[in-house]
Amino acid sequence: MKTEQLENISRTRPKAVVGGGEQAFLFVIHRNVASPLHHDFRLEIDGAMKSWAVPHGPSMDPTVKRLAVAIDDQTVEEAVRAAGEGAILWDRGTYECVQARDGRPVSPAEALADGRLVLRLHGEKVSGTFALQRTGQGKKANWLLMKTDEDGTPHRRTPSRARPRRPRTDS
């Protein structure tokens, strides 16, 4: 899909309702060649592209948690045109918020305000269920981006996956 097609979709498409009544929203990931190299992870929320800088980009390994530093939001048009300005469009697609509270779906804006956003990405390179978890309070709070199990729970290491420890030798 070319940038022009993505721009057209972002301007004209209605919000698509997907299974279970969730709405599909736009996401883009830019590979930013600024120093240091990082990926800008952007989610369409309330008409703007909420953005995080993610060193090394998102991981498909559920045992890996990536730091996600909140950066300035962009308009949808700015986000889809950012490629070529020191960044390349690395991935794009749609996502839906898969959280519920009291039996009703939670909007991405509500989930973000609560400090935990569980979403299902449908991209060309990145797909599956991910969580953004706030790690502190305040305007400059950091976040963690992690791949989760399909029900939205973070993956926990089991003893068989834990790194082996060297036996202690007190001699």
Residue frames as a rotation matrix with the C-alpha (Angstrom) as fourth column:
MET 1
0.584 0.811 0.000 0.00
0.811 -0.584 0.000 0.00
0.000 0.000 -1.000 0.00
LYS 2
-0.319 -0.707 0.631 1.46
0.690 -0.630 -0.357 3.36
0.650 0.321 0.689 -1.01
THR 3
-0.835 -0.080 -0.545 1.50
0.479 -0.595 -0.646 6.46
-0.272 -0.800 0.535 1.19
GLU 4
-0.824 0.562 -0.072 -1.15
-0.523 -0.705 0.479 8.13
0.218 0.432 0.875 -1.00
GLN 5
-0.186 0.767 -0.614 -3.49
0.030 0.629 0.777 5.16
0.982 0.126 -0.140 -0.49
LEU 6
-0.408 -0.028 -0.912 -2.88
0.873 0.281 -0.399 5.25
0.268 -0.959 -0.090 3.26
GLU 7
-0.975 0.060 -0.213 -3.63
0.007 -0.953 -0.301 8.99
-0.221 -0.295 0.929 3.34
ASN 8
-0.550 0.816 -0.176 -6.86
-0.531 -0.179 0.829 8.40
0.645 0.550 0.531 1.43
ILE 9
-0.132 0.470 -0.873 -7.91
0.509 0.788 0.348 5.63
0.851 -0.398 -0.343 3.83
SER 10
-0.658 -0.191 -0.728 -7.16
0.752 -0.211 -0.625 7.77
-0.035 -0.959 0.282 6.89
ARG 11
-0.945 0.290 -0.152 -9.31
-0.291 -0.957 -0.016 10.64
-0.150 0.029 0.988 5.54
THR 12
-0.424 0.819 -0.387 -12.28
-0.811 -0.153 0.565 8.82
0.403 0.553 0.729 4.08
ARG 13
-0.554 0.230 -0.800 -12.76
0.154 0.973 0.173 5.47
0.818 -0.028 -0.574 5.77
PRO 14
0.461 0.680 0.571 -15.49
-0.625 -0.208 0.753 5.05
0.630 -0.703 0.329 8.35
LYS 15
-0.421 -0.541 0.729 -14.49
-0.894 0.385 -0.230 3.31
-0.156 -0.748 -0.645 11.54
ALA 16
-0.185 0.311 -0.932 -14.84
-0.484 0.797 0.362 -0.36
0.855 0.518 0.003 10.70
VAL 17
0.307 0.331 0.892 -16.60
-0.935 0.282 0.217 -2.51
-0.180 -0.900 0.396 13.25
VAL 18
-0.418 -0.514 -0.749 -14.84
-0.579 0.786 -0.216 -5.81
0.700 0.344 -0.626 13.75
GLY 19
-0.088 0.441 -0.893 -15.80
0.313 0.863 0.396 -8.93
0.946 -0.245 -0.214 15.69
GLY 20
-0.240 0.064 -0.969 -17.32
0.964 0.133 -0.230 -8.31
0.114 -0.989 -0.094 19.11
GLY 21
0.749 0.659 0.065 -18.23
0.654 -0.752 0.085 -4.71
0.105 -0.021 -0.994 18.29
GLU 22
0.108 -0.771 -0.627 -14.73
0.517 -0.495 0.698 -3.23
-0.849 -0.400 0.346 18.59
GLN 23
0.956 0.139 -0.258 -13.74
-0.116 -0.628 -0.769 -0.45
-0.268 0.765 -0.585 16.24
ALA 24
0.344 -0.874 0.343 -10.66
0.927 0.373 0.020 -0.65
-0.146 0.312 0.939 14.02
PHE 25
0.876 -0.173 -0.450 -8.27
-0.121 -0.983 0.140 2.31
-0.467 -0.068 -0.882 14.14
LEU 26
0.784 -0.621 -0.024 -5.13
-0.032 -0.001 -1.000 3.20
0.620 0.784 -0.021 12.19
PHE 27
0.722 -0.689 -0.065 -1.61
0.032 -0.061 0.998 2.48
-0.691 -0.722 -0.022 13.46
VAL 28
0.808 -0.587 -0.053 1.78
-0.090 -0.033 -0.995 3.20
0.583 0.809 -0.079 11.88
ILE 29
0.674 -0.727 -0.132 5.35
0.359 0.166 0.918 2.40
-0.645 -0.667 0.373 12.87
HIS 30
0.880 -0.475 -0.021 8.15
-0.300 -0.521 -0.799 4.57
0.369 0.709 -0.601 11.51
ARG 31
0.480 -0.846 -0.233 11.77
0.872 0.431 0.232 3.49
-0.096 -0.314 0.944 11.60
ASN 32
0.996 -0.080 0.033 13.48
-0.080 -0.997 0.003 6.71
0.032 -0.006 -0.999 12.58
VAL 33
0.485 -0.874 -0.003 17.11
0.698 0.390 -0.600 7.04
0.526 0.289 0.800 11.55
ALA 34
0.563 -0.277 0.778 17.75
-0.487 -0.873 0.041 9.87
0.668 -0.402 -0.626 14.00
SER 35
-0.412 -0.779 -0.472 20.45
0.079 0.485 -0.871 9.21
0.908 -0.397 -0.138 16.53
PRO 36
-0.768 -0.467 0.438 19.89
-0.369 0.882 0.293 6.91
-0.523 0.064 -0.850 18.30
LEU 37
-0.746 0.470 -0.472 18.00
-0.322 0.365 0.873 4.64
0.583 0.803 -0.121 15.94
HIS 38
-0.785 0.572 0.236 14.46
-0.056 0.313 -0.948 3.97
-0.616 -0.758 -0.214 17.17
HIS 39
-0.681 0.673 0.289 10.91
0.581 0.255 0.773 3.27
0.446 0.694 -0.564 15.98
ASP 40
-0.831 0.538 0.143 8.00
-0.546 -0.736 -0.401 5.67
-0.111 -0.411 0.905 16.40
PHE 41
-0.767 0.636 -0.083 4.89
0.631 0.771 0.085 3.70
0.118 0.013 -0.993 17.37
ARG 42
-0.890 0.453 -0.049 1.73
-0.450 -0.891 -0.062 5.70
-0.072 -0.033 0.997 16.57
LEU 43
-0.668 0.744 0.029 -1.90
0.735 0.665 -0.131 4.88
-0.117 -0.066 -0.991 17.36
GLU 44
-0.605 0.580 0.545 -4.97
-0.054 -0.713 0.699 6.74
0.794 0.394 0.463 16.14
ILE 45
-0.405 0.494 -0.769 -6.82
0.914 0.229 -0.334 7.85
0.011 -0.839 -0.545 19.29
ASP 46
0.295 0.664 -0.687 -9.50
0.622 -0.679 -0.389 10.57
-0.725 -0.313 -0.613 19.32
GLY 47
0.956 0.218 0.196 -8.52
0.282 -0.498 -0.820 11.84
-0.081 0.839 -0.538 15.85
ALA 48
0.518 -0.855 -0.027 -4.79
-0.855 -0.517 -0.048 12.23
0.027 0.048 -0.998 16.63
MET 49
0.555 -0.456 -0.696 -1.86
0.091 0.865 -0.494 9.87
0.827 0.210 0.521 16.39
LYS 50
0.843 -0.307 0.442 -0.63
-0.495 -0.118 0.861 9.26
-0.212 -0.944 -0.252 19.95
SER 51
0.625 -0.698 -0.349 3.07
-0.214 0.277 -0.937 8.49
0.751 0.660 0.024 19.68
TRP 52
0.824 -0.476 0.307 5.85
-0.215 0.239 0.947 6.68
-0.524 -0.846 0.094 21.52
ALA 53
0.255 -0.838 -0.482 9.55
-0.860 0.031 -0.509 6.30
0.442 0.545 -0.713 20.68
VAL 54
0.903 0.080 0.422 10.51
-0.270 0.869 0.414 2.63
-0.333 -0.488 0.807 21.05
PRO 55
-0.055 -0.977 -0.205 14.24
-0.955 -0.008 0.296 1.80
-0.291 0.212 -0.933 20.97
HIS 56
-0.875 -0.411 0.255 14.81
-0.299 0.874 0.382 -1.33
-0.380 0.258 -0.888 18.86
GLY 57
-0.488 0.755 -0.438 11.12
-0.687 -0.023 0.726 -1.36
0.538 0.656 0.530 17.80
PRO 58
0.383 0.721 0.577 8.36
-0.917 0.373 0.143 -3.68
-0.112 -0.584 0.804 18.97
SER 59
-0.766 -0.641 0.052 9.31
-0.639 0.768 0.049 -7.25
-0.071 0.005 -0.997 19.80
MET 60
0.153 0.798 -0.582 7.31
-0.708 0.500 0.499 -10.31
0.689 0.336 0.642 18.78
ASP 61
-0.489 -0.389 -0.781 8.88
0.288 0.773 -0.566 -12.17
0.824 -0.501 -0.266 21.73
PRO 62
0.521 0.831 0.194 6.42
0.087 -0.278 0.957 -12.12
0.849 -0.482 -0.217 24.65
THR 63
0.501 -0.396 -0.770 9.26
0.866 0.233 0.443 -12.29
0.004 -0.888 0.459 27.19
VAL 64
-0.619 -0.764 0.184 10.68
0.775 -0.631 -0.015 -8.95
0.127 0.133 0.983 25.97
LYS 65
0.563 0.711 -0.421 9.37
0.751 -0.653 -0.099 -5.62
-0.345 -0.261 -0.902 27.29
ARG 66
-0.284 -0.644 0.710 10.39
0.857 -0.503 -0.113 -2.52
0.430 0.576 0.695 25.35
LEU 67
-0.469 0.053 -0.882 10.64
0.494 -0.812 -0.311 0.96
-0.732 -0.582 0.354 26.79
ALA 68
-0.093 0.489 0.867 8.15
0.909 -0.313 0.274 3.27
0.406 0.814 -0.416 25.05
VAL 69
-0.663 -0.240 -0.709 8.76
0.556 -0.792 -0.251 6.98
-0.501 -0.561 0.659 25.66
ALA 70
0.442 0.891 0.102 5.78
0.784 -0.328 -0.527 9.24
-0.436 0.312 -0.844 24.98
ILE 71
-0.784 -0.621 0.013 6.59
0.526 -0.652 0.546 11.84
-0.331 0.435 0.838 22.31
ASP 72
-0.623 0.549 -0.557 4.57
-0.488 -0.829 -0.271 14.62
-0.611 0.103 0.785 20.68
ASP 73
0.055 0.754 0.654 1.31
0.435 0.572 -0.696 13.55
-0.899 0.322 -0.297 19.07
GLN 74
-0.938 -0.273 -0.212 0.78
-0.082 -0.420 0.904 14.07
-0.336 0.865 0.372 15.35
THR 75
0.101 0.944 -0.315 -2.20
-0.826 -0.097 -0.555 14.49
-0.554 0.316 0.770 13.13
VAL 76
0.502 0.139 0.854 -3.12
0.205 0.940 -0.273 11.47
-0.840 0.312 0.443 11.03
GLU 77
0.989 -0.105 0.108 -1.93
0.080 -0.241 -0.967 13.32
0.127 0.965 -0.230 7.91
GLU 78
0.411 -0.891 0.190 1.45
-0.904 -0.425 -0.036 14.15
0.113 -0.157 -0.981 9.49
ALA 79
0.131 -0.346 0.929 1.93
-0.524 0.771 0.361 10.55
-0.842 -0.534 -0.080 10.60
VAL 80
0.637 0.144 0.757 1.34
0.428 0.750 -0.504 9.06
-0.640 0.645 0.416 7.16
ARG 81
0.921 -0.324 0.218 3.54
0.033 -0.494 -0.869 11.70
0.389 0.807 -0.444 5.48
ALA 82
0.724 -0.656 0.213 6.42
-0.507 -0.298 0.809 11.42
-0.467 -0.694 -0.548 7.99
ALA 83
0.481 -0.575 0.662 8.18
0.628 0.753 0.197 8.90
-0.612 0.321 0.723 5.78
GLY 84
0.415 -0.422 0.806 11.01
0.755 -0.334 -0.564 10.64
0.508 0.843 0.180 3.97
GLU 85
0.568 -0.209 0.796 11.75
-0.401 -0.915 0.046 13.11
0.719 -0.345 -0.603 6.78
GLY 86
-0.417 -0.806 0.420 14.44
-0.835 0.158 -0.526 11.02
0.358 -0.571 -0.739 8.46
ALA 87
-0.369 0.372 0.852 11.99
-0.486 0.704 -0.518 8.14
-0.792 -0.605 -0.079 8.87
ILE 88
-0.814 0.208 -0.542 10.64
-0.424 0.425 0.800 5.32
0.396 0.881 -0.258 6.77
LEU 89
0.218 0.934 0.283 7.18
-0.975 0.193 0.114 3.83
0.052 -0.300 0.952 7.01
TRP 90
-0.766 -0.637 0.090 8.14
-0.643 0.755 -0.125 0.47
0.012 -0.154 -0.988 8.51
ASP 91
-0.801 0.593 -0.088 4.64
0.585 0.805 0.100 -0.95
0.130 0.029 -0.991 9.12
ARG 92
-0.747 0.662 0.067 1.02
-0.663 -0.732 -0.158 0.12
-0.056 -0.162 0.985 9.09
GLY 93
-0.709 0.596 -0.376 -2.41
0.372 0.770 0.518 -1.35
0.599 0.227 -0.768 9.51
THR 94
0.122 0.810 0.574 -5.36
-0.475 -0.460 0.750 -1.28
0.871 -0.364 0.329 11.86
TYR 95
-0.898 -0.302 -0.321 -5.84
0.130 0.514 -0.848 -2.12
0.421 -0.803 -0.422 15.50
GLU 96
0.256 0.937 0.238 -8.66
-0.131 -0.210 0.969 -2.56
0.958 -0.279 0.069 17.93
CYS 97
-0.532 -0.286 0.797 -8.74
-0.798 -0.144 -0.584 -2.14
0.283 -0.947 -0.152 21.68
VAL 98
-0.215 0.415 -0.884 -9.62
-0.051 0.899 0.434 -5.53
0.975 0.139 -0.172 23.17
GLN 99
-0.984 -0.140 -0.114 -10.29
0.112 0.026 -0.993 -4.46
0.142 -0.990 -0.010 26.75
ALA 100
-0.024 0.997 0.071 -13.64
0.229 -0.064 0.971 -4.55
0.973 0.040 -0.227 28.50
ARG 101
-0.980 -0.157 0.127 -14.88
-0.080 -0.276 -0.958 -3.07
0.185 -0.948 0.258 31.75
ASP 102
-0.529 0.821 0.213 -18.13
-0.321 0.038 -0.946 -4.18
-0.785 -0.569 0.244 33.38
GLY 103
-0.093 0.487 0.869 -19.02
0.583 0.734 -0.349 -6.12
-0.807 0.474 -0.352 30.24
ARG 104
0.921 0.385 -0.059 -18.64
0.186 -0.568 -0.802 -3.17
-0.342 0.728 -0.595 27.86
PRO 105
0.345 -0.832 0.435 -15.80
0.872 0.113 -0.475 -2.41
0.346 0.543 0.765 25.46
VAL 106
0.405 -0.345 -0.847 -13.30
0.440 -0.738 0.511 0.22
-0.801 -0.580 -0.147 26.60
SER 107
0.986 -0.090 0.137 -12.26
0.075 -0.496 -0.865 2.92
0.146 0.864 -0.483 24.12
PRO 108
0.225 -0.974 -0.017 -8.55
0.780 0.190 -0.596 3.39
0.584 0.121 0.803 23.43
ALA 109
-0.131 -0.245 0.961 -8.71
-0.202 -0.942 -0.268 6.86
0.971 -0.229 0.074 25.05
GLU 110
0.739 0.456 0.496 -10.21
-0.583 0.063 0.810 5.41
0.339 -0.888 0.312 28.26
ALA 111
0.864 -0.446 -0.234 -7.65
0.485 0.862 0.148 2.61
0.136 -0.241 0.961 28.38
LEU 112
-0.007 -0.901 0.434 -4.80
0.543 -0.368 -0.755 5.06
0.840 0.230 0.492 27.82
ALA 113
0.108 0.131 0.986 -6.07
-0.574 -0.802 0.169 7.30
0.812 -0.583 -0.011 30.63
ASP 114
0.939 0.279 0.203 -6.20
-0.330 0.557 0.762 4.23
0.099 -0.782 0.615 32.90
GLY 115
0.197 -0.965 0.175 -2.55
-0.912 -0.115 0.395 3.50
-0.361 -0.237 -0.902 32.10
ARG 116
-0.599 -0.375 0.707 -2.98
-0.097 0.911 0.401 0.16
-0.795 0.172 -0.582 30.32
LEU 117
0.237 0.598 -0.765 -3.99
-0.887 -0.189 -0.422 -0.28
-0.397 0.779 0.486 26.69
VAL 118
-0.415 -0.272 0.868 -4.39
0.050 0.946 0.320 -3.82
-0.909 0.176 -0.379 25.33
LEU 119
0.288 0.466 -0.837 -4.70
-0.765 -0.413 -0.494 -3.87
-0.576 0.782 0.237 21.56
ARG 120
0.247 -0.159 0.956 -4.71
0.470 0.882 0.025 -6.30
-0.847 0.444 0.293 18.67
LEU 121
-0.133 -0.423 -0.896 -2.57
-0.600 -0.685 0.413 -5.12
-0.789 0.593 -0.163 15.75
HIS 122
0.568 0.267 0.779 -3.28
0.486 0.655 -0.579 -6.14
-0.664 0.707 0.242 12.15
GLY 123
0.401 -0.528 -0.749 -0.19
-0.637 -0.748 0.186 -4.96
-0.658 0.403 -0.636 10.29
GLU 124
0.770 -0.200 -0.605 1.95
-0.490 0.421 -0.763 -6.21
0.408 0.885 0.226 7.46
LYS 125
-0.204 -0.923 -0.327 4.94
-0.245 0.371 -0.896 -6.98
0.948 -0.102 -0.301 9.72
VAL 126
-0.975 -0.109 0.192 3.57
-0.201 0.082 -0.976 -6.74
0.091 -0.991 -0.102 13.23
SER 127
-0.055 0.992 -0.111 0.39
-0.516 0.066 0.854 -8.50
0.855 0.104 0.509 14.26
GLY 128
-0.280 0.052 -0.959 -1.06
0.635 0.759 -0.144 -9.96
0.720 -0.649 -0.245 17.41
THR 129
0.785 0.619 -0.035 -2.03
0.378 -0.434 0.818 -8.74
0.491 -0.655 -0.574 20.85
PHE 130
-0.407 -0.904 0.129 0.15
0.530 -0.349 -0.773 -6.13
0.744 -0.247 0.621 22.56
ALA 131
0.644 0.546 -0.535 -0.09
0.759 -0.373 0.534 -4.07
0.092 -0.750 -0.655 25.73
LEU 132
-0.217 -0.610 0.762 1.11
0.147 -0.792 -0.592 -0.57
0.965 -0.017 0.261 26.50
GLN 133
0.508 0.321 -0.799 1.59
0.796 0.181 0.578 -0.25
0.330 -0.930 -0.163 30.27
ARG 134
0.513 -0.316 0.798 2.33
-0.294 -0.938 -0.183 3.08
0.807 -0.141 -0.574 31.98
THR 135
0.082 -0.600 -0.796 5.18
0.695 0.607 -0.386 2.74
0.714 -0.522 0.467 34.48
GLY 136
-0.764 -0.339 -0.549 4.79
0.636 -0.540 -0.552 6.00
-0.109 -0.771 0.628 36.38
GLN 137
0.368 0.893 -0.259 2.67
0.841 -0.439 -0.317 9.09
-0.396 -0.101 -0.912 36.83
GLY 138
0.007 -0.307 -0.952 2.76
0.028 -0.951 0.307 12.56
-1.000 -0.029 0.002 35.36
LYS 139
0.715 0.339 -0.611 2.99
-0.494 -0.374 -0.785 14.03
-0.495 0.863 -0.100 31.90
LYS 140
0.130 -0.780 -0.612 6.37
-0.942 0.094 -0.321 12.45
0.308 0.618 -0.723 31.08
ALA 141
0.285 0.026 0.958 5.60
-0.578 0.803 0.149 8.97
-0.765 -0.596 0.244 32.42
ASN 142
-0.664 -0.538 -0.520 7.28
-0.746 0.430 0.508 6.16
-0.050 0.726 -0.686 30.54
TRP 143
0.555 0.830 0.048 5.48
-0.795 0.547 -0.261 3.15
-0.243 0.107 0.964 29.12
LEU 144
-0.594 -0.619 0.514 6.33
-0.347 0.773 0.531 -0.46
-0.726 0.137 -0.674 28.34
LEU 145
0.273 0.601 -0.751 5.31
-0.962 0.177 -0.208 -2.07
0.008 0.780 0.626 25.04
MET 146
-0.678 -0.493 0.545 5.04
-0.542 0.836 0.083 -5.84
-0.497 -0.239 -0.834 25.21
LYS 147
-0.437 0.498 -0.749 3.60
-0.503 0.555 0.662 -8.72
0.746 0.666 0.008 23.24
THR 148
-0.408 0.372 0.834 0.94
-0.838 0.208 -0.504 -10.49
-0.361 -0.905 0.227 25.26
ASP 149
-0.840 0.318 0.440 -0.97
0.363 0.932 0.020 -13.72
-0.403 0.177 -0.898 25.20
GLU 150
-0.714 0.565 0.413 -4.14
0.368 -0.198 0.908 -13.49
0.595 0.801 -0.067 23.13
ASP 151
0.290 0.869 -0.401 -6.25
0.863 -0.057 0.502 -12.75
0.413 -0.492 -0.766 26.21
GLY 152
0.568 -0.092 0.818 -4.15
-0.034 -0.995 -0.088 -9.65
0.823 0.022 -0.568 26.95
THR 153
0.959 -0.277 0.053 -2.19
-0.040 0.053 0.998 -10.99
-0.279 -0.959 0.040 29.92
PRO 154
0.337 -0.911 -0.239 1.57
-0.936 -0.297 -0.191 -10.41
0.103 0.288 -0.952 29.87
HIS 155
0.616 -0.223 -0.756 3.59
-0.045 0.948 -0.316 -13.52
0.787 0.229 0.574 29.24
ARG 156
0.640 -0.421 0.643 5.32
-0.735 -0.092 0.672 -14.86
-0.224 -0.902 -0.368 32.32
ARG 157
-0.237 -0.787 -0.569 8.47
-0.779 0.504 -0.373 -16.89
0.580 0.355 -0.733 32.22
THR 158
0.910 0.413 -0.047 7.97
-0.321 0.771 0.550 -20.43
0.263 -0.485 0.834 33.32
PRO 159
0.528 -0.758 0.384 10.77
-0.398 0.179 0.900 -22.23
-0.750 -0.628 -0.208 35.13
SER 160
0.373 -0.400 0.837 11.66
0.683 0.729 0.044 -24.11
-0.628 0.555 0.545 31.95
ARG 161
0.619 -0.115 0.777 12.14
0.630 -0.518 -0.578 -20.83
0.469 0.848 -0.248 30.09
ALA 162
0.955 -0.296 -0.024 13.96
-0.209 -0.729 0.652 -19.03
-0.211 -0.617 -0.758 32.87
ARG 163
0.379 -0.899 -0.221 17.64
-0.574 -0.041 -0.818 -18.55
0.726 0.437 -0.531 32.40
PRO 164
0.632 -0.192 -0.751 19.62
0.532 0.812 0.240 -21.24
0.563 -0.551 0.615 34.20
ARG 165
0.759 -0.405 0.510 21.48
-0.615 -0.701 0.360 -20.04
0.212 -0.587 -0.782 37.24
ARG 166
-0.083 -0.869 -0.488 24.92
-0.264 0.491 -0.830 -21.18
0.961 0.060 -0.270 38.10
PRO 167
0.654 0.275 -0.705 25.11
0.530 0.498 0.686 -23.22
0.539 -0.823 0.180 41.28
ARG 168
0.702 -0.402 0.588 26.61
-0.618 -0.754 0.222 -21.38
0.354 -0.519 -0.778 44.20
THR 169
0.427 -0.652 -0.626 29.95
0.570 0.732 -0.373 -22.62
0.702 -0.198 0.684 45.33
ASP 170
0.798 -0.141 0.586 30.93
-0.488 -0.721 0.492 -21.35
0.353 -0.678 -0.644 48.73
SER 171
0.782 -0.573 -0.247 34.39
0.619 0.762 0.191 -22.78
0.079 -0.302 0.950 48.97
